[in-house]
Amino acid sequence: MLQRCKLGIFSLWVRIAALCPERQFLFQSGGGKLQRVRISSRTQVSTLLLSAALLIGAATLALSFSWNRSEMERESAAINAKTRAIAEYRKSIEQRARDLEARQDFMDDLYHAHFGEDASQTNGALKDLSESAPTQGGADSLKVRISAAQDIHPLGAIDARQRRFAALLTHVVKRRADETAHAIRSLGLNPDLLARAAPRAQGGPFVPWPDGQRPMPREFERLSDALARMESLETSLKTIPSGLPTMAPMQSSSYGYRRDPFNGHAAFHAGIDFPGRHGEPILAAATGRVTFVGQRSGYGNVVEITHGNSLMTRYAHLSGFNARVGQQVIRGHQIARMGSTGRSTGDHLHFEVRLKGEPVNPRPFLEAARNVQQVAAARNADIRSRG
């Protein structure tokens, strides 16, 4: 094998040497003498092979440099891609943190807007619900436990806690709305019809969702719907005349047909009477706006309050006024003083409740169960606490 290799090299040498015969060059020196230079075939072949080796080495080196440069560029591109990915991830984390912070501010504003600064009862209800692990509505659909949130990213844990709080608060809001609906129903009224008829302008405070471009999470959407229903029901409850218009007891002269005290004939009495002292305070029976202050035939001095939902209350035979037209009043606010003006036999308050302009019996409203009075009083207290 070695012998054959040597023969091959020798044969190649002979072929190259045949292409490079010995060459002679003549040139004249500075003194005019001719000089002869002989370049043998061996020298030419050696020079040729050396040049070829140098060219091959240079090409190999150039290819090596090019490959190394390409490899460095690929590594640099990979590093840049990772750097961009890290920057994007950091940016997304920072954005997530800002979103969660904005959502927390939204929840705080929502909580205080609907429950006021003094929300001890709501806090207690939330604590009870969190300990009892609710099984209805949005809480069971979360499928997330606060204990499990310890194993995920801290921002994910915050998100889980916020969603769970929204679900728990939804239960509290629904419970409070149900209590209000029950109070309205006990008066013989349909709470859903009243809620739908409640003026939008009185539907509660507006707390905008912090990111209008992204859809609201399901838990917060349910909370928003529950709050809207609660506010509508409570607005309706505040407009129902369930508060006593005076501290005096109701007289036997009640709503319906009776013997007229002046002529003895049967006549329809459109309200109920409260006897009392001259100048005794007359109070608004519910939240509303004063729409009339003046005199009406047979009624003497009159104050009328419009409460929304087509409900209006009339206070008659007054000795003086403490309210003006356009004034907003709440339940228990003094609007006038007791007297005996108009067609009256003595100091008393004639009190009417009108629905769509027609008189209705005020007694069921004023004799409502105690829980109605308590709920209405609590809702009025909420108005004051919200400022």
Protein Blocks (a to p, Z undefined) as FASTA:
>chain_A
ZZmmmmmmmmmmmmmmmmmccdddddddfkopacdddddfklmmmmmmmmmmmmmmmmmm
mmmmmmmmmmmmmmmmmmmmmmmmmmmmmmmmmmmmmmmmmmmmmmmmmmmmmnojblmk
mmmmmmmmmmnopaehjllmnopafklmmmmcfklmmmmmmmmmmmmmmmmmmmmmmmmm
mmmmmnopafklmmmmpcfklnopadddfblmbccdfklmmmmmmmmmmmmmmmmmmmpc
fbcfbfbdcdfbdgdddddfklopacddfbdcddddehiacddfbdcddfbgcddehklp
addddebjhiacddehiabdcbdehiacdehiafbdcddehjdfbdcddddddeehiacd
fklmmmgcfklmmmmmmmmmmmmmnZZ
